[in-house]
Amino acid sequence: MPDSVAENYATALFETAVDKNRTETYMQQLQAFMETISISSDLIKALMSPVISMDEKKRVIRRIFSDICDEEIINFIDIIIKNRRLNRLDDIVKQYAHLYHRHAGILEVRAITARPLNPDIMAMLKEQLEKTYDKSAYIENIIDPSIIGGLRLEIDDRTIDRSIASRLSAIKSAARRLAANISI
């Protein structure tokens, strides 16, 4: 189900980025912002704390990020803080990335695996997808232990399922059909 809150915020920022011809720059700055806050548990706690005022949170953001982020990104984060949507920032950034990839003609691929793909396999997969689709590819590796092993790729509205779980399911279905056709 689409996340309208994330879509609305991301779309507003993306339209600003298009107007200013800064779509890629904003994408890079949002990624840097998310990486920075993800490695600092103290910063995350401070930003999520109801005890710390919104103004103090905004001052902290400006102090840390004013040298690496455009004023529009800082203002955008300020609005998110003011509207108490900081807990949705990850979804907003993912939605912005989706808009950016579509705008830039980058193929979005979700590679679902039981364990994280190693970098060499990820690079080979990216290279093969770029050859096949004749465009740059962005691959998000999603971990889902329920697929047991193998790989499921989601590319636009198409799914390529080479997971062990899907193969076991196919065998189970075939066994049921066979059992239903056997009369004793």
C-alpha positions in Angstrom: 0.0 0.0 0.0 1.4 3.4 -0.9 2.6 5.6 1.9 0.9 8.9 1.2 2.8 10.8 4.0 6.2 9.7 2.6 5.0 10.3 -1.0 3.8 13.8 -0.2 7.0 14.9 1.5 9.3 13.2 -1.0 7.4 14.7 -4.0 7.5 18.2 -2.5 11.3 17.9 -2.1 11.8 16.3 -5.5 9.8 19.0 -7.3 12.0 21.6 -5.6 15.1 19.6 -6.7 13.9 19.5 -10.3 13.2 23.2 -10.3 16.7 23.9 -9.0 18.3 21.1 -11.2 19.7 19.5 -8.0 18.0 16.0 -8.0 21.2 14.1 -7.8 22.8 16.5 -5.3 19.8 16.2 -3.0 19.8 12.4 -3.4 23.5 12.3 -2.3 22.9 14.7 0.6 19.9 12.8 1.8 22.0 9.6 1.7 24.8 11.3 3.6 22.3 12.6 6.2 20.8 9.1 6.7 24.2 7.5 6.9 25.4 10.0 9.5 22.4 9.7 11.8 22.4 5.9 11.4 25.9 5.6 12.9 25.3 7.9 15.8 22.9 6.3 18.3 23.2 9.5 20.5 22.1 11.7 17.6 19.1 9.4 16.9 18.1 9.4 20.6 18.4 13.2 20.7 16.4 13.7 17.6 13.6 11.3 18.7 13.5 12.5 22.3 10.3 14.3 23.3 12.3 16.1 26.1 14.5 18.0 23.6 12.7 20.9 22.0 12.1 21.2 18.3 14.3 24.4 18.2 17.2 22.6 19.8 16.8 19.6 17.4 16.9 22.1 14.5 20.0 23.8 15.9 21.7 20.4 16.2 20.9 19.6 12.6 22.1 22.9 11.3 25.3 22.6 13.3 26.1 19.2 12.0 24.9 19.3 8.5 25.2 23.0 7.3 28.6 22.3 5.7 27.4 19.2 3.8 23.8 19.9 2.9 22.2 22.6 0.8 19.9 25.0 2.7 16.9 23.4 1.1 17.7 20.0 2.6 18.3 21.6 6.0 14.9 23.4 5.7 13.3 20.2 4.6 14.6 18.4 7.7 13.4 21.4 9.8 9.9 20.9 8.4 10.0 17.2 9.1 11.0 17.9 12.7 8.3 20.7 13.1 5.6 18.3 11.8 6.8 15.5 14.0 7.6 13.2 11.0 11.2 12.4 11.9 10.1 8.8 12.5 9.1 8.7 8.8 12.3 10.1 7.4 13.6 6.7 6.2 10.4 6.1 4.2 10.5 9.7 2.8 14.1 9.2 1.7 13.3 5.9 0.1 10.4 7.5 -1.8 12.6 10.4 -2.9 15.1 7.8 -4.2 12.4 6.1 -6.1 11.4 9.4 -7.8 15.1 10.2 -8.4 15.7 6.8 -10.0 12.7 7.0 -12.3 13.6 10.6 -13.3 17.2 9.6 -14.0 16.2 6.4 -15.9 17.8 4.1 -13.4 16.4 0.6 -13.2 15.2 -0.2 -9.6 15.7 -3.8 -8.5 14.9 -5.5 -5.3 17.0 -8.5 -4.7 15.4 -10.6 -2.0 17.8 -13.2 -0.4 17.9 -15.2 2.8 21.3 -13.6 3.7 23.0 -10.4 2.5 24.6 -10.7 -1.0 28.3 -10.4 -0.9 29.7 -7.4 -2.8 31.2 -9.5 -5.7 27.8 -11.2 -6.4 26.1 -7.8 -6.1 28.5 -6.3 -8.7 28.0 -9.3 -11.1 24.2 -9.0 -10.7 24.3 -5.3 -11.3 26.5 -5.7 -14.4 24.2 -8.4 -15.8 21.1 -6.4 -15.2 22.6 -3.3 -16.8 23.5 -5.3 -19.9 20.1 -6.9 -20.1 18.1 -3.7 -19.6 20.6 -1.4 -21.2 20.4 1.1 -18.4 22.0 1.8 -15.0 20.7 -0.3 -12.2 20.2 0.4 -8.5 19.9 -2.8 -6.5 18.4 -2.9 -3.0 19.2 -6.2 -1.2 16.3 -7.2 1.1 16.8 -9.9 3.6 14.0 -12.4 4.0 15.0 -15.7 5.7 11.7 -17.3 4.7 12.9 -17.7 1.1 15.4 -20.2 2.5 18.0 -19.7 -0.2 18.4 -18.6 -3.8 17.1 -15.3 -5.0 14.0 -13.4 -5.9 14.3 -10.3 -8.1 11.6 -7.7 -8.4 12.1 -5.4 -11.3 9.2 -2.9 -11.9 6.1 -5.1 -12.0 8.0 -8.3 -12.9 9.2 -10.9 -10.4 11.9 -13.5 -11.2 11.7 -16.1 -8.4 14.6 -18.5 -8.1 14.3 -19.1 -4.4 14.3 -22.4 -2.7 11.0 -21.6 -1.0 9.3 -21.1 -4.4 10.8 -24.4 -5.7 9.6 -26.3 -2.7 6.2 -24.8 -3.1 6.1 -25.9 -6.8 7.1 -29.4 -5.8 4.4 -29.5 -3.1 1.8 -28.3 -5.6 2.9 -30.9 -8.1 2.7 -33.6 -5.5 -0.8 -32.6 -4.5 -1.9 -32.7 -8.2 -0.3 -36.1 -8.6 -2.0 -37.4 -5.4 -5.4 -36.1 -6.6 -5.0 -38.0 -9.9 -4.1 -41.3 -8.3 -7.1 -43.5 -7.6 -6.8 -46.5 -5.3 
